[in-house]
């Protein structure tokens, strides 16, 4: 099979890039593991941070500074500034594609504020912004004659030209169809990895089932540089429930919701007034419940460890219930299943793995770099799988969708500017001679549970040398066992995902062990 450009992933970054490539005259193949709508974008509640007027100097500078502050000194300021300046143009693109953001009733946009932001600058579609963006992008993608979408397509690996010289570029992909299990060779002049993050390595997580670190693992095996994988963002507020992880958007705290522990809740009920006065988060930051995600999640985690409780409380009963339910209908619809009501009931919440801040190192055009810092011809990474320098050590809320569209457009422009053609002789076929069918899937399920429980216990919000060393021993053993199965058996989606997840887990642990200071999302108690 041949495709001038293959985009792996169907979230905001992948589809936005595919649409710009198609508008530029390229035929594009979009490969997605499940259905086109299955992506982290579809699960995003909050919004997209953007200053629409690039001449608004003070507002631009404030957004830049908030991003740098959240990133804890690890952001690339040039990248941050360029992305913030490009926001207005990319929002215009989204509007032209049919995205419907919430209006304010006076001819403008209704803007909200989230933790770490010093002003209201976040466009949203109530509390289902990702779903609205994905709706518009899917509709535009399916209507475009130059884009072919292949669902249930598991990409096994990237194919190098003149193996083993990765600097000579990517020439294709090995892709397995879910239906027949056959592995096909797809020849392509450029591959855009838009595979999202690796949140499924942890338990609990806000991520969809497809977030298994596939792009990170493939790029690493190919020879691309990956960085900052120790920086994993845990969302502070997900409803503590034994069967489901329900994300409670940070915008709810932006509207005045407050985090309390049992003691603070009791004191507030007794004394009344502003519940923010009783929040344990004030011990971590004067911003209290509106501090950045790393600070709030760490404060909750520390409180739970100290009290032995499974959750803290997010209280909203001091706010107008009708306003909250009109503003957050998606959250309320989820809470209905649990018999909880915004504006009335305290919500039991706990942190959950949410966003992979590190990723495949790319340049300012989304081109993947080798471990020697050279551009890998034909290989691009955009969205959560990429590390652009925008987020530093901790992503500022609602900056991810902005970064995704900016770098997706830049990657499309770079591909349209010209990529080397692929010669037919460059492309090897997948070899499965001598491989047997995988018969014992129970072993994979056990290994996956071991991986997730290890990452959750040992490589969570707060870490230590001892915990990280224990995680490394377990992951080294898991990797050895999974690779033995991989060499012996024909691939399945479960095996491909587990192989990728174990590799990414080990890379996260290795990065965490190598760090000698606490910064942003990486907190090692032994370094205090």
N, C-alpha and C positions, 0 to 999 in steps of 0.2 A: 504494500500500500504506500502511496506517496501523498504528502501534504506539504505545501510550501512552508506553512507555520503550524505547529501543534501547540495548543494551550492546554496545560494540564490543570484542571480545576475550574469550577463554575461559580465562584463567589464574585464579589464586586470587582476584585482586581482582574481575574481571568476574563470575565465577560466584557468589562470596560475595555480591556486591551484588545480582545477579539473584535469588538465592534469598530474600534478605530483602525485596526488593521484592514478589516473588510471595507470600510469606507475609503481607505487608501488604495484599494484595488487588489489586495491579497486574498487568496482563498485560505480559510482557516479551519482547522479541525480542532474542536473542543472535546477533550476527553474527561469524563467525570466518572468517579467510582460507582456512584449510585444514580440518582436522578439529578437533573440539572438544578433543581431547587435545593438540593441537600448541600448546604454550606454554612459556615459560621456566620456569614453575612445575614442569612435568613433568620438567625437567632439574635441578632444585635438589636437591643432595645433603645439604647441611649440616643445617639445622633451623630452628626458630623460637624466638627468644630471648624468654623470658617469666618474670616473677615472678608466680606464680599467686595468692599471698596479698597483697592490696593493703594489708594492715596490717603487712607485714614491712618496717618502715621502713628499716633498714640495707640490706637487699637491694635495695629500690627505689632508694635513693639511689646505691648502687653501680652499678646498671644505668644510671641517668641519667648519672652521672659518666663511666662508660666510653664512653657514646654521645657526650657532649660532648667528651671528649678525642679520640676518633677523628675527630670532625667539625672539629677544629682551629679552634675559635672561631667557626664559621659556622653552628652549629645554632640553631634557635629553642628556647630552654630550656623555654618553656611548652608547646610542641608535644611535645617529647621527654617531659616529665614526664607529660603527659596520656595519651600513647600507652602508656607503661610502666605507668601505673596501670590502664589499660583492658585490659591483656593477659589477666588471668584470665577476664574475661567472654567475650572472643573465643575463648580456648582452649576454654571450656565449649561455645560454639557449634559449634566444629569437632568436638568429641567427640560432640555430639548429632547431627551430620551423618554420623557414622560413621568419622571419622579415627581410626586406631589408632597411637598413639605407643608407643614402646618403654617397657616397664615395667622396674623394677629388681629384681623378685622379692620385694620386701618390702612391697608394697602402694602403692608410689609410682612416680614416673617416673624413668627413667634419664636423667640430665642430662649433657651434655658441655660442654666449654669450647673456644672457638676464639680465634684471634688478636685481641688487643685487649680481651678479656673478662678480668676479674679473678677470676671465679668460674665454677663450672659452673651454667649457667642455661638451657641450650638443649635443648628437647625435640626428639626426632628419631624417625624410623622407620628405624633403622640408618643406612645411607648413601643412602637413597632417599626422603627426607622429602617432597620435592615430588611425587614420583610417587604416594605414598600419599594426600597431601592432594587431588591432582587426581582420583584414583580415586574418593574419597568425594564430592567436589563434582560430578563428572560424573554419577555414579549418582543423586544427589539432584536434579540439574538435569533429567536425562532423565525422571525419574519425576514431575516436577511438572507438573500440568495447565495452569498459567498461564505456563509458559515455552516458547517456541518457539526452537529452535536452527536457524540456517541456516548450513551449512558452505559452503566454496568461494565465499564472498561477499566481494568486494573493495569496501571503502568508498572511494569516490573523493574525496569532500569533504563538509563540513558545509554546510548551507543556512541563510543568514541571513534573518531577518525584516526586511522593509523595507530591503533592500540599498541603500546600503552603511553601515548603522548597526548594527555588531555588538553594541552595548550593548543593543539591543532583543531579542537572544536568538536561539537556534537553533530552527529549525522542522522540520528534517529532514535527510536524508542522501541522497546519490546512491550507489547500490549496483549493482555489476556482478556478475552471476552468471558463474561460471567456465564453465558448460556452454554457454549460448547467447550469451554476450558482451553481452547487452542490459543497458542501464543503466536501473534503476528508481528512481523517486522514492519515498522512504519518509517519510511525514509522522509526526512524533513531537513530543511535548511536552517530552521530555528525552532527552539523549544522554549516556551515561556512556562516556568514553574509558578503556579498560583494555587498551590495545594493547601494553604492555610497552615495552622500550627500543629502542636502535638499535645493538646490538652488531655487526650484520652490516656496518657501515661499515668495520670493521677486519678484518685478517687476521693472525694467527689470532684466533678468538673462541670462547667457550664457548656462545654463543647459538644457538637454533634458527633455521631459515631465515626464520621469520615476523618476526624482530626487525629491522624495517627503518625504524623511526622514523615510522611512518604517523601515529600520533596526534599526535606532536609537530608534524609538518609541517602536518597539517590544522588543528590549533588555531592555529598561527602564521598561516596564511593567513586564518583566520577573524577574527583580531584579538586572540587571547589572548596574554598575556605568557608568555614562556618565560625561564628563568633558569638560571644555573650550569651551562650545558652544557659548559664546559671541564672539569668534574669527571667524568671517565670512569674507572671503576674497572677495573683490570686484575687478574685473579686470578693470584696468584703461581705456582700450581702446576697446569699442564696438561702431560700427557705430550707430549714433543716427538716428533711423528710426521708424516711428509710428507703423509699422506692424511687423518688424523683428529685432532681436538682432543679429548682425553680429560681431563675435569676430575678432579682429585684433591682431594677435599673437604678444607677447612681443619681439619676435626675430626681428621684423621690427624695433623696437627702437634700438635693439642691432646692427643693420646694419646702424644706423645713423638717423632714423626718429626722428623728434623733435615735442614736444607739444608746441603749441602757443595759446594764447587767441587772441581776435580781435585786441587788441592794439599791441601785439607783432607781429602779422602777418602783420599789416600795417607798423610797423617800419622796419621789415625785408625787405618788398617789396621796401621800400624807400631807405634803406641804403645798402642792400645786405650783402654779406659775410656769415659767419657761423650763421645759424638760432638759434643754441643753445644759443647764447648770449642774445637772446630776450625771452627766455622761462620763464614763470612765475614759473615753477617748481624749478628754482634756488633759490627762496625765501624759499623753504622747504628743499632743500638739495643741496650741491655742485655737486652732481652727476646729478642733473637736471632730464631730461627725463629717465635716467637710474637708478634712485633710486628704492628701493624696492616698491612692489605693494601697500603696505599700505600707504607709503608716497606720492606716485604719485596720487593714487586714492583720498586721502584726500585733496591734493592740488587742484585737478580738482574740487572736490565737493565744496570746499571753494570758488573757483573762480566763479563757477556757481551761488552759493548763493549770492555772492557779486554783480555780474553783472546782474543777472536775465536771463542770456542766457541759452539755452538748451544744448549747447555743446561747446567744445573747438575744436582746429584743430590739426590734426596730419599731418605734412608736410613732403613730400618726394621729392619735385621737385628739390632739390639740389643734389639728388643722381641719379645714372644712371638708367633710366627707364627700359631698356632691362634686366639689371642684376636683378632688383627687380622683374620683371614679370617672369623671369626664376626661381628665388629663391622662390617666393611666388605665385605659380600658383593657389592654392586653394583660397587664399584671392582675387586675381584678378578676378577669376571666379565669386565670390560673388559680387564684386564691379561692374562687368559688368552690372548686373541687375539694378544698380543705376546710370549708366552712369558715373562712376568714374574710373580713371586710376592711378595706382601707378607710381610715378615718375613725375606726372603732377599735379593732383588735390589735394588740401588740403582735408583731410578726416574729416568730422564732427564726433567727438567721445565723449562718456560719459562713466562713470563707470557702471558696472552691477554686480550683485551677481554672484559669480563664484565658490567658494570652501569652504566647511565646514571644518575648520581646527580642531575643537574639534570633539569628538565622543565617541564611546564605549571604555572605558578604558581596555586595554589589556596588557598582560605581554610580555616578549621578544619573545614568541612563538606564539603570536596572540590569546592567550586564554583569553576570556572575564573574567573580575573580578567583584565580587559582590561589593555592596556599603561598605562592611566590608573589602574589599581587598582580599577576597578569590577567588580562581579559581572556575568558574562555569563549572563543568565537561561536556564535549561534546559541549560547545558553543565557537565558534571562531568568530573573526571579522577582516577583512582585507580590505585594500584600504581606500577610503575616509570615510567610516562609522566608522573606528577605530581611536582611539587616542593612538598612540604608544609612544609619547614623541619626535618624530622626528622634528615636525614643530614648536613647541613652540607656540608663540603668533602670528606668521605670517609665512606662508609657503614660502620658497624660490622657485622661478620659476623653473619648471621642476624637482623638487624633488619628486613630488607625484607619478609619474609612477615608479620611482626607489623604493620608499618605498613600493609600492603595490606589486611588484614582489618579493622583499626580504621577506616581511612578509607573502605573499602567500605561498612561498616555505617553510618557517619556520612552518606555520600552517599545511601544508601537512605533513611535517616530524613528527610533534607532533602527528598527527592523525595516521600515519603509525606506530608510536612507540607503539600504543595501546590505544584503548578506551574501556570502559565497554560495554558489550553487553546489549541489551535492552530486557527486559522481556515483553511478550505479554500482561500481566495483568497490565502493567504500563501505558497503553496508553488509554486515554479517547476519546470518539467520540465527534464530534461537535454536540451541541444541538441547534436546531432552533425551538423547539416546542413553539407555541404561537406567533412567530414572523410574522409580516405581510410583504407584498411586499412594497418596497419603490416606491411610486407613484409620489411624487413631487420632481423631480430632479432640478427644478428651484431654490428651496431653497438652495440646496447644492452649486449651481453655485454662488448664491449671497453670501453665507457664505465664499466661497473660495475667491471671489473678495475682500470681507471685510478683510479677513486674509492677503492677499497679499498687499493690499493698506496700511494696518496698519503697516506691517513689513517694507514696503518701506519708509513710511513717518516717523515712530517713531523709528525704530530699524535699521537704515541705517549706512552710513559711519561715520557720526557724530551724537552723541546722547546727551541726557540730562536727568536729573532726572525726569523732568516733562513729557517729551515725553515717557520715559520708563514706568512711572507709568500709563500714559494714555493707552499705549499698553497693559499693564498687565490687566487693567480693561476690555478692549475689548476682550482680549483673554480668560480671565476667563469666560466671558459671552458666548463666542463662544463655548468654551469647554463644558460648561453645556448644551447648546442647542444640540451640536453634539452628546454628550453621551446619551442624551434623545432619539434622533433618533436611535442611535446604539442599545439601549436596546429594542426598539420597532420594528425595521425593520430587515429583512434579509439583509446580507451584499451585497454590490455591489462594484466594483472597485472604483468608485467615492467616496463612503461613507468610504471605508477602507482608501483611501489616505487622505481624508479630516480629518478623525479622527487622523491619524498619524501626519499630518502637523500641526494641531492645538496644539497637545501635544508638538511637537518639538519646535514650535514657543514659547510656554509658557516656555519651558526649556531654550531657548535662552534668553528670557527676564529676567527670574529669575537669570540666571548667570550674565547677564549684570548689573542688579540692585545690586547684591551682591558685585561687584567689587569696590574697594576703590582707585584704581590708574589706570591711562591710560597706556596701554602697547600694543604694536603691533597693531593689528586690532581693538582693543576696544578703542574708543576715546569718552569720555564723557566731553562735554564742561564745565560742572560744577565742574570737578575735576582738571581743569587747575590751 
